[in-house]
Structures are given as C-alpha cells and as structure tokens.
Amino acid sequence: SSLGGNVQVEIKGVSEVLNMLRLKGQEIKQGADTGTFLAANFIQQEVQESIIGNRSEPKSVATGRFANSITLLKKQEAEFTIFPQETTYPGTNTTTQDVAKILEFGTATIAPRMHFRNTVARNQKRATEIIRDEIKRKI
C-alpha cells in the first residue's frame, strides 16, 4: 500500500516456509542416517562374502569365525564402522582382529587378500546410490 509517498510491503508465510525447510532438513538428515546404515550393512555383507570366497579375493575362512566376526557399529549420525569383533581363536592368543590385519595387508609368507579395501573399492558407487536413494525418499 502507499501511504504518503512510502510503500509498505508485507510478505506473508515466511515463518511457515522456514518451518517447512527445518522439517525437510531433519527428514534429509534422517534419510542420510538410514541410507548410511543400509549402505554400511551392504558393505558388511559384501566383506563377509569376500572372506568366504564368494568374491574375487581368495577364500579366507576355515571355521567361519573370522567371517562371522565382521560387525557394524554406529559411531554417530550417518557414520558407521565395519570391523571384526575381537574374539580369540580357541587355544591361541590370536584374535579375529589379528587375522584381519594379516589377511588385509599380508606378511612375508602370505599375500594380501584385501577383503575390506577391495570390497569398498568394488562397491563404492552402489553404497553412494543407496544413501542417495534413501535421502531422495525423504524429500
């Protein structure tokens, strides 16, 4: 409206738009967290498949203890880590984490099998797609 040479403009609905954007932001964060969990779970399963010989790396399991030790832990929102739980092989001081290091990096007598590094390299695109798709579902 015009009042004595001044123009007054009122924009309605700004607070509603800001609230909607805050809610969408929360939904996107939830989608990222869920998508990251799903992607990490997928990678965990792929590492296990690699260990048991169902991927390109040589089979690295005799009893299944190592493959079954691979677990997933949430560190914080949208951040997970995949690692072997530290369990000891019966009658030894050797743990599944010791075995993971030996197999991943090799020794003077054992060639590296790189179950973790190869799995991530092989599936990085798919993991990214899983996260993206879950975020898109929230938008």
C-alpha positions in Angstrom: 0.0 0.0 0.0 1.1 3.6 -0.5 1.0 5.9 2.5 2.1 9.4 1.8 4.9 8.5 -0.6 6.1 5.4 1.3 5.4 1.9 0.0 4.8 -0.8 2.6 5.3 -4.4 1.6 4.2 -7.3 3.7 5.3 -10.9 2.9 3.1 -13.5 4.4 4.0 -17.1 5.0 7.8 -16.6 5.7 7.6 -18.4 9.1 5.7 -21.3 7.6 8.3 -21.7 4.8 11.1 -21.6 7.3 9.4 -24.2 9.5 8.9 -26.4 6.4 12.5 -26.1 5.5 13.6 -27.0 9.0 11.4 -30.1 8.9 12.7 -31.1 5.4 16.3 -30.6 6.8 15.5 -33.0 9.6 14.0 -35.5 7.2 17.0 -35.3 4.9 19.3 -35.9 7.9 17.2 -39.0 8.9 17.4 -40.2 5.3 21.2 -39.8 5.3 21.4 -41.7 8.6 19.2 -44.5 7.4 20.9 -44.6 4.0 24.3 -44.8 5.6 23.2 -47.6 7.8 21.8 -49.5 4.8 25.0 -48.9 2.8 27.2 -49.9 5.7 25.1 -53.1 6.1 25.5 -53.8 2.4 29.3 -53.4 2.6 29.5 -55.5 5.8 27.7 -58.4 3.9 30.0 -57.9 0.9 33.1 -58.1 3.1 31.7 -61.4 4.6 31.1 -62.7 1.1 34.7 -61.8 0.2 36.1 -63.6 3.2 34.1 -66.8 2.5 35.3 -66.9 -1.1 32.2 -65.6 -3.0 34.0 -62.6 -4.5 37.3 -62.1 -6.4 39.6 -62.4 -3.3 40.8 -65.8 -2.2 38.8 -67.6 0.4 40.0 -66.7 3.9 37.9 -68.9 6.2 38.2 -72.3 7.7 35.8 -72.3 10.6 33.8 -69.1 9.8 34.9 -67.4 13.0 36.6 -64.6 11.1 33.7 -64.0 8.6 31.2 -64.2 11.4 33.1 -61.6 13.5 32.6 -58.8 10.9 30.2 -56.3 12.6 28.8 -52.9 12.1 28.9 -50.1 14.7 27.2 -46.7 14.6 29.7 -44.1 15.6 27.5 -41.0 15.2 24.7 -39.8 12.9 25.3 -41.1 9.4 28.6 -42.7 10.4 29.2 -46.4 10.8 32.3 -48.5 11.0 32.7 -52.1 9.9 35.3 -54.2 11.7 36.0 -57.7 13.1 34.9 -58.1 16.7 37.9 -59.1 18.8 37.3 -62.8 19.5 40.1 -65.2 20.3 40.6 -68.4 18.5 40.4 -71.4 20.8 43.8 -72.5 22.3 45.6 -69.4 21.0 46.2 -65.8 21.7 45.3 -64.9 18.1 42.2 -62.7 17.7 40.0 -62.1 14.7 41.4 -58.6 14.5 44.9 -60.1 14.2 43.7 -62.3 11.4 42.1 -59.3 9.7 45.3 -57.4 9.7 47.3 -60.3 8.4 44.9 -61.1 5.6 44.3 -57.5 4.6 48.0 -56.5 4.4 49.8 -59.8 4.1 53.0 -60.9 5.6 56.4 -62.1 4.3 54.7 -65.5 3.5 51.1 -64.6 3.0 49.9 -62.4 0.1 47.4 -59.7 1.0 43.8 -60.6 0.3 42.4 -57.1 0.9 38.8 -58.1 1.8 38.0 -54.7 3.2 39.8 -52.4 0.7 38.7 -54.3 -2.4 35.1 -54.5 -1.1 34.9 -50.8 -0.6 36.5 -50.0 -4.0 34.2 -52.5 -5.8 31.0 -51.2 -4.1 31.6 -47.5 -3.5 29.2 -46.5 -6.3 26.5 -48.8 -5.1 26.9 -47.6 -1.5 26.6 -44.0 -2.6 23.4 -44.9 -4.6 21.9 -46.5 -1.5 22.5 -43.3 0.5 21.2 -41.1 -2.3 18.1 -43.1 -2.8 17.2 -43.0 0.9 17.7 -39.2 1.0 15.5 -38.8 -2.1 12.8 -40.8 -0.4 12.7 -38.2 2.3 12.5 -35.2 0.0 
